[in-house]
């Protein structure tokens, strides 16, 4: 009888327990995204400070095409028309300067720091 009662109690307790998440139900990614808006022939913000592993997304809100092109050739958005976006994940610490290849006077920088 004790064995039957034990089995009954264990079954009841397991039925009340919250489901344990499996790897399939875990969040897919913890990557953070920071946005840079391209508008009125400027990158906003012009200088962005982020942590390693952050993805930066440039979105062209201007009426003319622009690019986000790395001065060190680490990334190149190609030409972005109005409302088009380009993303790049920054994993290394450092300062990464970029410009618009169509309008080279447009410049910006991404600063990746652990602090």
TORKOL-4160 file (C-alpha; in steps of 0.2 Angstrom, whole numbers, padded with zeros to 4 digits, m for minus):
115
<pt num="1" X="0000" Y="0000" Z="0000"/>
<pt num="2" X="0014" Y="0012" Z="0004"/>
<pt num="3" X="0022" Y="0009" Z="m0013"/>
<pt num="4" X="0005" Y="0013" Z="m0022"/>
<pt num="5" X="0003" Y="0029" Z="m0012"/>
<pt num="6" X="0021" Y="0034" Z="m0016"/>
<pt num="7" X="0018" Y="0031" Z="m0034"/>
<pt num="8" X="0001" Y="0041" Z="m0034"/>
<pt num="9" X="0010" Y="0056" Z="m0025"/>
<pt num="10" X="0024" Y="0056" Z="m0037"/>
<pt num="11" X="0013" Y="0056" Z="m0052"/>
<pt num="12" X="0002" Y="0070" Z="m0044"/>
<pt num="13" X="0018" Y="0081" Z="m0041"/>
<pt num="14" X="0025" Y="0078" Z="m0058"/>
<pt num="15" X="0008" Y="0083" Z="m0066"/>
<pt num="16" X="0009" Y="0100" Z="m0056"/>
<pt num="17" X="0027" Y="0104" Z="m0060"/>
<pt num="18" X="0030" Y="0118" Z="m0073"/>
<pt num="19" X="0037" Y="0111" Z="m0090"/>
<pt num="20" X="0056" Y="0112" Z="m0091"/>
<pt num="21" X="0061" Y="0122" Z="m0107"/>
<pt num="22" X="0070" Y="0112" Z="m0120"/>
<pt num="23" X="0084" Y="0118" Z="m0131"/>
<pt num="24" X="0071" Y="0121" Z="m0145"/>
<pt num="25" X="0061" Y="0133" Z="m0133"/>
<pt num="26" X="0076" Y="0143" Z="m0127"/>
<pt num="27" X="0078" Y="0160" Z="m0135"/>
<pt num="28" X="0087" Y="0159" Z="m0152"/>
<pt num="29" X="0100" Y="0173" Z="m0149"/>
<pt num="30" X="0105" Y="0186" Z="m0137"/>
<pt num="31" X="0113" Y="0197" Z="m0150"/>
<pt num="32" X="0109" Y="0216" Z="m0147"/>
<pt num="33" X="0105" Y="0227" Z="m0161"/>
<pt num="34" X="0110" Y="0246" Z="m0162"/>
<pt num="35" X="0102" Y="0257" Z="m0176"/>
<pt num="36" X="0110" Y="0270" Z="m0186"/>
<pt num="37" X="0098" Y="0281" Z="m0197"/>
<pt num="38" X="0104" Y="0288" Z="m0213"/>
<pt num="39" X="0095" Y="0305" Z="m0216"/>
<pt num="40" X="0098" Y="0322" Z="m0223"/>
<pt num="41" X="0115" Y="0316" Z="m0229"/>
<pt num="42" X="0121" Y="0311" Z="m0211"/>
<pt num="43" X="0123" Y="0296" Z="m0200"/>
<pt num="44" X="0113" Y="0297" Z="m0184"/>
<pt num="45" X="0121" Y="0295" Z="m0172"/>
<pt num="46" X="0138" Y="0299" Z="m0181"/>
<pt num="47" X="0148" Y="0291" Z="m0167"/>
<pt num="48" X="0140" Y="0275" Z="m0159"/>
<pt num="49" X="0148" Y="0266" Z="m0144"/>
<pt num="50" X="0143" Y="0248" Z="m0142"/>
<pt num="51" X="0149" Y="0231" Z="m0134"/>
<pt num="52" X="0157" Y="0216" Z="m0143"/>
<pt num="53" X="0144" Y="0205" Z="m0151"/>
<pt num="54" X="0132" Y="0220" Z="m0155"/>
<pt num="55" X="0124" Y="0220" Z="m0173"/>
<pt num="56" X="0123" Y="0238" Z="m0180"/>
<pt num="57" X="0109" Y="0241" Z="m0193"/>
<pt num="58" X="0110" Y="0256" Z="m0204"/>
<pt num="59" X="0093" Y="0261" Z="m0212"/>
<pt num="60" X="0092" Y="0274" Z="m0226"/>
<pt num="61" X="0078" Y="0286" Z="m0223"/>
<pt num="62" X="0085" Y="0298" Z="m0236"/>
<pt num="63" X="0077" Y="0301" Z="m0253"/>
<pt num="64" X="0094" Y="0297" Z="m0261"/>
<pt num="65" X="0104" Y="0281" Z="m0261"/>
<pt num="66" X="0118" Y="0279" Z="m0248"/>
<pt num="67" X="0131" Y="0266" Z="m0242"/>
<pt num="68" X="0139" Y="0262" Z="m0226"/>
<pt num="69" X="0156" Y="0257" Z="m0231"/>
<pt num="70" X="0171" Y="0253" Z="m0219"/>
<pt num="71" X="0186" Y="0263" Z="m0221"/>
<pt num="72" X="0196" Y="0247" Z="m0217"/>
<pt num="73" X="0186" Y="0237" Z="m0229"/>
<pt num="74" X="0178" Y="0226" Z="m0215"/>
<pt num="75" X="0160" Y="0229" Z="m0222"/>
<pt num="76" X="0151" Y="0237" Z="m0236"/>
<pt num="77" X="0132" Y="0239" Z="m0237"/>
<pt num="78" X="0132" Y="0242" Z="m0256"/>
<pt num="79" X="0119" Y="0255" Z="m0262"/>
<pt num="80" X="0104" Y="0257" Z="m0250"/>
<pt num="81" X="0089" Y="0264" Z="m0257"/>
<pt num="82" X="0076" Y="0273" Z="m0247"/>
<pt num="83" X="0070" Y="0262" Z="m0232"/>
<pt num="84" X="0083" Y="0248" Z="m0236"/>
<pt num="85" X="0094" Y="0242" Z="m0222"/>
<pt num="86" X="0111" Y="0234" Z="m0219"/>
<pt num="87" X="0118" Y="0225" Z="m0204"/>
<pt num="88" X="0135" Y="0220" Z="m0198"/>
<pt num="89" X="0140" Y="0212" Z="m0181"/>
<pt num="90" X="0155" Y="0219" Z="m0172"/>
<pt num="91" X="0165" Y="0206" Z="m0162"/>
<pt num="92" X="0182" Y="0215" Z="m0161"/>
<pt num="93" X="0186" Y="0229" Z="m0149"/>
<pt num="94" X="0192" Y="0245" Z="m0158"/>
<pt num="95" X="0186" Y="0260" Z="m0168"/>
<pt num="96" X="0179" Y="0257" Z="m0185"/>
<pt num="97" X="0177" Y="0272" Z="m0196"/>
<pt num="98" X="0165" Y="0272" Z="m0211"/>
<pt num="99" X="0158" Y="0283" Z="m0225"/>
<pt num="100" X="0145" Y="0284" Z="m0239"/>
<pt num="101" X="0154" Y="0279" Z="m0255"/>
<pt num="102" X="0141" Y="0289" Z="m0265"/>
<pt num="103" X="0144" Y="0305" Z="m0254"/>
<pt num="104" X="0161" Y="0303" Z="m0246"/>
<pt num="105" X="0159" Y="0318" Z="m0235"/>
<pt num="106" X="0147" Y="0308" Z="m0225"/>
<pt num="107" X="0157" Y="0299" Z="m0211"/>
<pt num="108" X="0153" Y="0290" Z="m0195"/>
<pt num="109" X="0162" Y="0278" Z="m0183"/>
<pt num="110" X="0158" Y="0263" Z="m0172"/>
<pt num="111" X="0167" Y="0262" Z="m0156"/>
<pt num="112" X="0167" Y="0244" Z="m0149"/>
<pt num="113" X="0172" Y="0243" Z="m0130"/>
<pt num="114" X="0170" Y="0231" Z="m0116"/>
<pt num="115" X="0167" Y="0246" Z="m0104"/>
